[in-house]
Amino acid sequence: MYEHFFQCPYCWEEISMLLDTSIPVQTYVEDCEVCCNPIEITPTFEKNVLMAFEANGLEQ
């Protein structure tokens, strides 16, 4: 597991999420721990190293 810090695309607060390094490319939705809005998370790992990270708000 890898803890990654980033800004919420809704409230701009810094939050952290634990990312699973065993799956090279993944996309899933988690709620912001501050404002509770859904964020689409897309981390990409190569040999357990975070190569890319996107956190996008979902259209509501």
Protein Blocks (a to p, Z undefined) as FASTA:
>chain_A
ZZdddddfklopacdddddfkbmbacdddddfklopacddddddeehiafbdcdddddZZ
